[in-house]
Amino acid sequence: MHINNVSKRYGELEVLSDVNLDFQQGVIYGFVGENGAGKTTLFNCIMGLTDYQGEVTHAKDLSIGYMPAEAYFYPLITAKEHIEFCVRAKGMSIEEEEIQRLNQVFELPLNRFASRFSTGMKKKLAFMTLLLQKNALMILDEPFNGVDLKGCINMRNIIKEAKADGKTFIISSHQISALREICDSIDFLCQHSIKKRYKDESVEEIEEDILKMI
């Protein structure tokens, strides 16, 4: 997938300015930036959820899954029904064994209403749903916020396993240490554009460098 000169404004407010990025298969990309830096807006542009200037191109058959920072769940719909609806929306059949296998990891009460889940449970359900859709590219906006320690560890392990199977991830987080553990590169989004890409630097080096730029 290629992002070419993508810019976005809300009236007089500039959010993104000439962002250029290339994403390769089987790579985990991290994004960091202050609140309001434009990470979520960039994800919305990629998903076609908002208009923008520039170009986002990818293979027509690329299956993309998006996990927003605050996932919405319909009221009076169980977690299991939510999964089934989302999987069928992709034109796929339900694989009960795969649902049960993943839920052995996440331990979610699938027969309860998803809208009444805690924040961390909603995050795990949304992530589990993307995996069951077998998306080739998954965009995760702040996936670790509100998730318990065990859940975060399991999510990171699954992401690394999925990468080994050729899956691509784009992940935003304020937790640089969590990104450093799993990401091949980390992009710093600041003042509407990508200021720097980190690859081999330690968490301490990244944090020190970022503090000089904000």
C-alpha positions in Angstrom: 0.0 0.0 0.0 1.2 3.5 -0.9 0.3 6.9 0.6 1.2 9.7 -1.7 1.1 13.4 -0.6 -1.9 12.9 1.6 -3.2 16.1 3.2 -6.3 16.8 5.3 -7.8 20.0 6.6 -10.9 20.7 8.6 -11.7 24.2 7.5 -8.7 26.3 8.5 -7.3 23.5 10.7 -4.5 21.6 9.0 -4.3 18.0 10.3 -2.1 16.3 7.7 0.4 17.8 5.3 1.9 15.8 2.4 2.3 12.5 4.1 4.2 9.9 2.1 4.5 6.3 3.2 5.0 2.8 1.8 3.8 -0.3 3.5 5.2 -3.7 2.6 3.6 -7.1 3.2 4.6 -9.0 6.4 5.9 -5.9 8.2 4.7 -4.3 11.5 4.6 -0.5 11.4 4.2 1.6 14.6 3.0 5.2 14.9 3.5 7.6 17.8 2.5 11.2 18.2 0.9 13.5 20.7 -2.9 13.7 21.0 -4.2 15.5 17.9 -1.1 14.8 15.8 -3.3 13.2 13.1 -2.8 9.5 13.6 -6.5 8.6 13.7 -7.2 11.0 10.8 -4.5 9.3 8.7 -6.1 5.9 9.5 -9.5 7.3 8.5 -8.0 8.5 5.2 -6.5 5.0 4.5 -9.9 3.4 5.2 -11.8 6.0 3.0 -13.8 7.2 6.0 -13.0 10.8 5.3 -12.1 12.8 2.2 -8.6 14.0 1.7 -6.1 15.4 -0.8 -3.5 13.0 -2.3 -3.6 9.3 -3.1 -3.9 6.0 -1.2 -3.3 3.0 -3.4 -3.3 -0.7 -2.7 -4.1 -4.0 -4.4 -7.8 -4.3 -5.2 -8.0 -7.7 -3.5 -6.2 -6.5 -0.3 -8.4 -7.3 2.7 -8.1 -4.5 5.3 -9.4 -4.5 8.8 -9.6 -1.4 11.0 -9.8 -1.3 14.8 -10.6 2.2 15.9 -9.5 3.6 19.3 -13.1 3.4 20.5 -14.9 0.5 18.7 -18.7 0.7 18.5 -20.9 -2.3 19.3 -24.7 -2.4 18.6 -26.8 -2.7 21.8 -28.4 -6.0 22.6 -26.0 -7.9 20.3 -23.8 -10.6 21.9 -20.1 -10.8 21.3 -20.6 -14.0 19.4 -23.3 -12.4 17.2 -21.0 -9.4 16.6 -18.2 -11.8 15.4 -20.6 -13.7 13.2 -22.0 -10.5 11.6 -18.5 -9.1 10.9 -17.2 -12.3 9.4 -20.2 -12.8 7.2 -19.9 -9.1 6.1 -16.6 -10.2 4.5 -18.3 -12.9 2.6 -16.8 -15.6 4.8 -18.2 -18.6 6.6 -18.2 -19.0 10.4 -15.4 -21.3 11.7 -16.6 -22.3 15.2 -13.3 -24.1 16.0 -11.3 -21.0 15.2 -13.6 -18.8 17.4 -13.2 -21.2 20.3 -9.4 -21.4 19.7 -8.9 -17.7 19.9 -11.3 -17.3 22.8 -9.2 -19.7 24.8 -6.6 -16.9 24.7 -8.9 -13.9 25.3 -11.4 -15.6 27.6 -14.3 -13.4 26.6 -18.0 -14.1 27.7 -19.2 -14.4 24.1 -22.8 -14.8 25.1 -22.9 -11.5 26.9 -23.9 -8.2 25.2 -20.7 -6.7 23.7 -21.8 -3.1 24.3 -21.7 -3.8 28.1 -18.1 -5.1 28.0 -15.3 -3.1 29.7 -12.9 -1.1 27.6 -10.3 -3.8 27.6 -12.8 -6.6 26.7 -14.1 -4.5 23.8 -10.5 -4.1 22.5 -9.9 -7.8 22.7 -13.2 -8.6 21.0 -12.5 -6.1 18.2 -9.0 -7.5 17.6 -10.3 -11.1 17.7 -12.9 -10.2 15.1 -10.3 -8.8 12.7 -8.2 -12.0 13.1 -11.3 -14.1 12.3 -11.9 -12.1 9.2 -8.4 -13.1 8.0 -7.5 -9.6 7.0 -4.1 -9.3 5.2 -3.6 -5.7 6.6 -4.8 -4.7 10.0 -4.8 -1.1 11.3 -5.0 -0.9 15.1 -5.5 2.5 16.7 -4.4 2.4 20.4 -5.1 -1.3 20.7 -3.4 -1.7 24.2 -5.3 1.1 26.0 -7.4 -0.3 28.8 -6.3 -3.9 28.2 -5.0 -5.9 31.2 -1.4 -7.1 31.3 -2.2 -10.6 30.2 -4.3 -9.4 27.3 -1.5 -7.0 26.1 1.0 -9.9 26.2 -1.4 -12.1 24.2 -2.1 -9.5 21.7 1.6 -8.8 21.0 2.3 -12.5 20.7 -0.5 -13.0 18.2 0.6 -10.0 16.2 4.1 -11.5 15.9 2.7 -14.8 14.9 0.5 -13.2 12.3 3.5 -11.3 10.9 5.3 -14.7 10.4 2.3 -15.7 8.3 2.7 -12.6 6.1 0.2 -10.3 7.8 0.8 -6.6 7.8 0.0 -4.3 10.8 -0.1 -0.6 11.3 -0.3 0.2 15.0 -0.6 3.5 16.9 0.2 3.7 20.6 1.5 6.1 23.2 3.4 3.1 24.7 6.7 3.3 22.8 8.0 0.3 24.7 5.1 -1.9 23.5 5.7 -0.8 19.9 9.4 -1.3 20.1 8.9 -4.9 21.1 6.9 -5.8 18.0 7.4 -3.2 15.3 9.9 -3.2 12.5 9.8 0.6 12.4 8.2 3.4 14.3 7.1 6.6 12.6 6.8 9.8 14.7 3.9 12.0 13.5 4.3 15.6 14.5 3.1 19.0 13.2 1.0 17.3 10.5 3.7 15.1 8.9 6.1 12.3 9.5 9.1 13.8 11.2 11.2 10.7 11.6 11.2 6.9 11.2 13.0 4.8 13.9 14.2 1.3 13.1 17.0 0.1 15.4 17.0 2.7 18.2 16.2 1.7 21.7 13.1 3.0 23.6 15.3 5.4 25.5 16.9 6.8 22.4 13.5 7.3 20.7 12.0 9.0 23.7 15.0 11.3 24.1 14.9 12.2 20.4 11.1 12.9 20.4 11.4 15.2 23.4 13.7 17.4 21.4 11.2 17.8 18.7 8.0 18.6 20.7 
